[in-house]
Amino acid sequence: MYEVGVVAHFEAAHRLVGDFGPAQRMHGHTYRVELSVRGPNLAADGTLVDIGVVQTALRTIVGSFHYQNLDDLAPFQGTNSTAEVVAAVICDTVMAELQQRGLATIRVAVWESGDAWAAVQREFAA
């Protein structure tokens, strides 16, 4: 199985509703997003996937979050914008861009600090 990955960063504010202590107040993070895709075969050009396509897809979604209040954005309406939810939104958005490329899995990890992260992994349809 081959794997390639890209990293992006964005800064955003949010607050959590529920029993989250100080995180119930508006606060911000400098998020680090790590995205990787895996697949069993290389293309004729020796690549798993065009890394530029993966980078562009990630940068597009992350760019739409940069310097925003996540709670005001459509993907987070009606839910807490936890690191898990942010990872899922990014994963699902990029996954839609990468369909039909022979990939097996996609994994997105969202770091909200230097020592706290959440990740999600999904499988592409065969």
N, C-alpha and C positions, 0 to 999 in steps of 0.2 A: 504494500500500500504506500503510495506517495502522498506527501503532504506539503502544502505551501501556505504561507501566512503573510498577513500584513497588519500594520498597527496604525491607529489614528488616535487623535486626542480632541477633546472638546471641553468647553467650560459651560456649565449650566447650573441653574438654581432649581430647587423643588422643596416640597415639604411632604411629610408622610402623615396620613390620617390614621389614628389608632394609638395603641400603646407603644409609642416609639421614643418616649422621653424627649430629649432636646431636639431630635430630628423632626418633631411635630412643628417646630418653628421653621420659617423660611431659612434655607442655608444653601450653600453651593459646593460644587466639587469641580476639580479638574479631572475629568474622566480619561482613562486610557482604555482603548478598545483593541483587543487582539482578536483577529478573525483568521481562522484556518479552514482550508478545505482539503479533503482527502479523496483519493480515487485510485483504482487498481492499475490503470494504464496510462502511458504517456502518448501524446499525439505524435504524428510523424515528425514534428519539429523538435521533439525531445522535451516538451513541457507537459505538465499536468493540465494547466489552464493558463491563459494569458494573464500574468500577474497584474498587468495594467488594467485589465477589465475588472479584476477583483478590487484593486485599489480605488478605481473610480467609483464603483458601486458603494464601497464602504465610505469613501469621502463624501459622496452625495448625501447619504442619510445622516452621517455625523455632522456635516455642514449645516443641515437644517435644524440641528439641535443647539449649535454653537451660540453662546450668549443669550440663550432663551430660558424662560421659566418652563420646564418640562410639563408642569401641570396645566399650562395653557395650550399645549399642542394636542391635536386630534388623537394621536395614538395612545395618549395617556388619560383621556377623558374617562371618568368612571372607575379608575383604578389607581393605586399608589404607584408612583414612578420609582419603584425600587430598582436596584441594580439588576435583579432577575428579570423584571419587566422590560427594562431598557435593553438588556441583552436579547430578549425574545423579539422585541420590535426590530432591532437591527438585524438579527438573524433572519427573520421572516422576510424582511425587505430585500436584503442582499440575496437570499436564496431564490427569490422570484426572478432576480436578474441573471442568475447563473444556471437556470434549468437547461436541460438538453445539452450539457457539456461533458457528460460521462463521469460526473462526480458522484461519490458515494455519501459523504457526510460534510456537514458544515458545523463549525463550533465557534461561538462568540463568547469571549470573556470580557466583562466590564469591570474595571478597577475604579472604585470611587475614592480610594486613598492608596497609599503605598503598601498597606497590609490588609485590605478588604476588597474582595471581588466576588462576583457571581458569574456563572457560565451556563450556557444552554448548548445542546448539541442536537441536530436534526439530521434525518436521513433523506436524501433525494429520492424521488420516485424512480424506480428502475425502468 
